[in-house]
Amino acid sequence: MSNASVTDASLLPEQVVATPAALELIEKLQQDHGKLVFYQSGGCCEGSAPMCFPEGEFRIGSRDVLVGSIGQVPFYISASQFEYWKHTQLIIDTTKGFGNAFSLEGPYGMQFHTRSHVFSTEEIAQLRAAGRI
């Protein structure tokens, strides 16, 4: 692969993706709540779960990392947690239940769920060359 293609962001492996079910729920939440933001929780009250908030109702910290977007919604993770997960692609899905009391999808009887895929050696090299990890 040439250096030009490594620096082309459209050719880099995505660090966060969403399943069709998650994208459908995101669209519904956008219709009901307007602009949104995701934050991958690292524990405490809600465990390690993707949290969805109306834009402006969750303070993104200066060290938080924007790893991409799903359904045109920015997706952030703490810098310390990113260090653990930077070699994986986050796959956001949904499941029935009420697991995230602070996240918007709870009242809909759904919850977002994170699965992961470990990047290949080539994908890691591409992300490193682009300064993404």
C-alpha positions, -999 to +999 in steps of 0.1 A: +000+000+000+014+034-009+020+062+017-007+083+000-034+057+007-023+052+043-029+089+050-063+090+032-087+088+061-113+071+039-090+041+035-083+037+072-101+010+092-129+026+111-124+026+149-161+026+156-190+012+136-226+004+142-249-024+133-281-017+113-301-021+145-280+005+163-282+029+133-320+025+133-322+033+170-298+063+166-321+077+138-351+074+161-332+091+190-322+119+166-358+124+155-369+126+191-339+145+207-321+163+180-283+163+178-266+136+198-232+125+212-218+091+223-194+085+251-180+050+258-183+047+295-154+032+313-172+019+344-187+033+376-224+035+377-232+022+342-204-003+337-186-002+304-213+008+280-218+033+251-238+062+264-259+084+242-267+120+252-283+151+236-255+172+223-243+197+250-257+176+279-225+157+285-192+175+289-165+161+267-131+164+284-100+178+269-083+144+270-112+124+256-106+109+222-129+112+192-127+078+176-152+084+148-189+087+144-219+064+140-250+076+122-233+109+119-231+111+157-196+118+172-183+089+194-158+097+222-139+076+247-116+086+276-079+087+268-071+061+294-097+037+281-086+044+245-051+032+255-066-002+263-089-004+233-069+014+205-061-019+188-098-028+185-127-017+164-157-009+186-189-024+172-220-007+186-251-028+187-284-029+206-301-053+229-334-052+247-333-040+282-329-010+305-292-011+314-282+025+310-302+048+332-283+079+320-284+070+283-312+082+260-323+048+247-333+034+281-370+046+280-373+029+246-367-005+262-333-008+244-297-004+253-266+001+233-239-026+236-202-026+226-186-056+210-151-054+196-129-068+168-091-068+172-074-050+143-051-070+121-014-062+121-018-044+088-047-023+101-027-014+132+002-003+110-022+019+088-037+035+119-002+042+134+010+057+101-019+080+101-013+090+138-046+076+149-031+052+175 
